[in-house]
């Protein structure tokens, strides 16, 4: 039964907003302090949280180790500024 619960892929049950929010909070409290000299931690953590949520939604598994793996991949991916979404010109003007 535990295998059925943790290995099932109920796509309809994936809560993308919650996953993104939890990932952002974790990034800002854990990863951002390690990047204390970086001036772009909000942008970095936003990229991380969105990538984790997108990847989780594509293939949701209720497994902490799986989510940690997605998070690790996202941390590495978003470390490169060119992988982050570009801010709109209107946002930069403010």
C-alpha positions in Angstrom: 0.0 0.0 0.0 2.8 2.4 0.9 4.4 1.7 -2.5 1.1 2.5 -4.3 0.8 5.8 -2.4 4.3 7.0 -2.8 4.9 5.8 -6.3 1.6 6.7 -7.8 1.5 9.6 -10.3 -1.8 11.4 -9.6 -1.3 14.4 -12.0 -4.7 15.8 -11.0 -3.6 16.1 -7.4 -0.4 18.1 -8.0 -0.7 21.4 -6.3 1.7 23.5 -8.3 1.1 26.7 -6.3 1.8 24.9 -3.0 4.9 23.2 -4.4 6.2 26.5 -5.8 5.5 28.4 -2.5 7.2 25.7 -0.4 10.2 25.6 -2.7 10.5 29.4 -2.6 10.4 29.5 1.2 13.0 26.7 1.5 15.3 28.5 -1.0 15.1 31.8 0.7 15.7 30.3 4.2 18.4 27.7 3.2 20.0 28.4 -0.2 19.9 32.2 -0.3 22.0 32.6 2.9 24.7 30.6 1.2 24.7 33.1 -1.6 24.9 36.0 0.8 27.0 38.1 -1.7 24.5 37.6 -4.5 22.2 40.5 -5.2 19.7 38.3 -7.1 18.4 35.9 -4.4 14.7 36.7 -4.9 15.1 36.1 -8.7 17.2 33.0 -8.1 14.7 31.5 -5.6 11.8 32.4 -7.9 13.4 30.5 -10.7 14.1 27.5 -8.4 10.5 27.4 -7.1 9.0 27.6 -10.5 11.2 24.9 -12.0 10.5 22.6 -9.1 6.8 23.1 -9.4 6.8 22.6 -13.2 8.9 19.4 -13.0 6.9 18.1 -10.1 3.6 18.7 -11.9 4.9 16.8 -15.0 5.7 13.8 -12.9 4.4 14.0 -9.3 5.6 11.5 -6.8 4.8 11.8 -3.1 8.4 11.1 -2.0 10.6 13.5 -0.1 13.8 12.2 -1.8 12.2 12.7 -5.2 11.3 16.4 -4.3 14.8 16.9 -2.9 16.2 15.6 -6.2 14.0 18.0 -8.2 15.1 20.9 -5.9 18.8 20.0 -6.3 18.5 20.0 -10.1 16.7 23.3 -10.0 19.3 24.9 -7.7 22.0 24.0 -10.2 19.9 25.0 -13.3 18.9 28.4 -11.9 22.4 29.2 -10.7 23.1 30.2 -14.3 21.4 33.6 -14.9 20.8 32.7 -18.5 18.4 30.0 -17.4 16.2 32.4 -15.5 13.2 34.0 -17.1 13.9 37.5 -18.3 12.1 40.3 -16.4 9.8 42.4 -18.4 10.8 45.9 -19.5 8.0 47.3 -17.4 9.1 45.6 -14.3 12.7 46.8 -14.8 11.5 50.4 -15.3 10.1 50.5 -11.7 
